[in-house]
Amino acid sequence: MATDSALKVIFEHEGVFIHPNTEEEGTEPDLLVSGSLRILEKDAEVLVDFRPLEDPVDPSNMLCAGQDSSSVVEWAQCPKEKHQSHQLLETQQSYETEWDMLNAVSFRKRSSARGEGLLNHSLERSRWAFSVSVSDLRSITVKDEGWTFVILQQKEPSTSLPALHFHQGGSREFLDNLRRFALLTESPEDETCLEVSTPNRALSQSFENLLDDNSFGLIHKFRRDPYVATFGGLSKVTNYIYDALRGAEEQQQQRPPEEVADLLGEVIPGLEINQQEEPGFEVITRIDLGMRPQVTRREPLSADRWSKHLDMEGRVQDVDQLKHEVFKGGLCHAVRKELWKFLLGYFPWSSTSEERRCLQRVKIDEYFRMKLQWKSVSEEQERRNSRLRDFRSLIEKDVDRTDRTNWFYEGLNNPGLTLLHDILMTYCMYDFDLGYVQGMSDLLSPILYVMENEVDAFWCFVSFMDQMHQNFEEQMQGMKTQLIQLSTLLRLLDLTFWNYLESQESGYLYFCFRWLLIRFKRELSFQDVLRLWEVMWTGLPCQNFHLLICCSILDSEKQKIMEENFGFNEILKHINELSMKLNIEEILQKAEGLFHQIRSCKDLPHSISSILGLDTGHQRSDPTNAGAVAASQRAHLQNICSNGLGRENGSQNSGRPAFKS
Amino acid sequence: MAAKKSTLKVILLGDGGVGKSSLMNRYVTNKFDAHLFHTIGVEFLNKELTVDGYKVTLQIWDTAGQERFRSLRTPFYRGSDCCLLTFSVDDSQSFLNLSNWKKEFIYYADIKEPEKFPFVVLGNKVDVAERQVSSEEAREWCQENGDYPYYETSAKDATNVAVAFEEAVHRVLAMDDKTDYLISTDTVRLHRKPRSATTCCS
């Protein structure tokens, strides 16, 4: 492949402008030259190539044939914040992405009648075409005037090429793609200036060099999965490259440009998520991952194996080992009822069987005290308590509509329904600020199914809700955070796909909402939900592993989504319809593989390592990890036990069979 | 045909549990599942139909009804051609909330002339014996609020479901005759959709 002399389009962006009047005297004052900026690899050389749009198609550039000359755009809207003309480079980058959003709505295609006048300058315009080798570049100056423009400075002769104005965004992607072939370092004298240096190695090697100390060549990966390997650029570029690999006969599939423009209009207002958390150079928009290692899953932990983990007093001997086994294989159903209580943090890992019995007795009392609170509310009281009334009404409606095909909840007078209802009502008493929010019944249902006991199910649910609480709060902060984190991960893991989603106004990953709100409860069969959840509750192999699970599912779907050019609606529909079609073991395998890839990545950006909790040596801080709180929990437990024993006889509820059928 | 939109976006709004998803499923698949999950997030289904000689793809959007999820559902209101305000005749609260739903829709869908926008009101679950909302009350509300068409439906036994959706389509087409074309990006977008819409509804 290194000797392949075929032209390869690394990056392409239309809607890059040259403003001739500011470059040179004697040109038409209003002339803007709109063109297409590309990074090309040809004969072991990497070129930056600018071509005004109406230039005749160069027959050697077959890959770019078919580009639509009608893509002349006008600036239909005033720049939002023109006064910010002297932005530092650091802030410019995050700023521009906001612009991408604005641009998406502000640019309209000109009607052909109005466009005609502009198009009649081809002679004049072709003067502005240029092509320069990256190795001939001395520096790149990046400035901002409400939009971004860059000036390429050549080494020999030491002249500037005309400034390129990115009125439709894309400067960041351009620079990111350049960074693959050249080192861009901020000049000490001028922060807007990036000095260009190219490595000594032959540029033809640049693909392989991306993976530096990794023996797996990118080209190999490229053949295996062009989407993974094609970093950067617009989805269109991906299509070009992909089509090139598949052969020319499939080139018809390219999306008509007018549809792209049109789809860009589908901006979703309302949900305001600011994705630009990392300022300036922290925005590293691509990482090079090595091969994904093959991961094998193991058999579920058996009852026999579980009992071997306990010492004479019923203490778990090696918590880390146990968690690891659960992570790798999940649990046999018989073990779930007991082990879930540990995984969820209801039982402390360090407790003895006796201590756990004490704990349960106390927790039974505590539960029924709370249950009595709502049970004893009179009709009169409830009439004056609209919040309680609303909670009750919602719970009643949702219990009727939760897992009703599962034997545990099916039929009309199934006790499972009553328990689901009562636990949710009691939870309202436990946390009246939150009360009941749709989705909570989905989280409780599997827990109750496994526990077959009202009180244990309640306390396990409380623990689970401690993790999930933010998802359900008024501002849904948990959801916003997760969507941002997922977007950050995806952008770095798979820029091509992320760009595609962006181009379809789906960069906010709306379509993952249900996945995240209730941890895939509606996406998987009931049994698979049990498996997934117990694996996640181990807190292994990193914090926020569920986000890697999202990435793993998206990785399996991206090809279809991009090949079929799904738009915003189709993506949503496609993802919604994956429900009950997913294979949990495959997903877990891929997600774990993804984790290994990320962990072995040398220059992991801080944003990623902090999401996954990989930056510091110490353990993650998720609530299922008893580690840090073990000591205080233990003191609390001993306290409970000494008090609890004295009250044993007085506790009227302690012997009550919690699960009646 | 060329002058008509071929995809119409219709959105179902109303309190949780009034039967929005069931109405949609009944209409599109002609099935009723008493054990359907409550909706989390946003979903939509497509249905092809011919009305007044026009082939139309009806894109029916279904949302989660709980207040908490407002910020999730409201972005999807944009570009709706018709809004089906839904309540359940056995739930007076859901009836009382109709005006809130209407307000929410007009605000977030950014409807410029609310008095001209085609709303259709559905009183669902008429198969249930214990009614809390009478036909008269419902009709009165519809009359006072803009003379909206009112249908008493049952997703369970299919009463009036198809009629109600088709009325929605008629209303939209009638609107189009009057204003011919609304110059908004949303309209353009919907107009653009037929190719992709047909791909995904099969």
Interface residues (C-beta under 8 A of the other chain):
Chain A: V105 E259 D262 L263 G265 E266 I268 P269 G270 L271 S393 L394 K397 D398 D400 R401 T402 R404 T405 E410 V437 Q438 G439 D442 F472 E474 M476 Y510 F513 R514 L517 I518 R522 E564 N565 F566 G567 N569 E570 L572 K573 H574 N576
Chain B: G16 G17 A34 H35 L36 F37 H38 I40 G41 V42 E43 F44 Q59 A64 Q66 R68 F69 S71 L72 T74 P75 F76 R78 Q93 Y108 T185 V188 R189 R192 K193 S196 A197 T199 C200
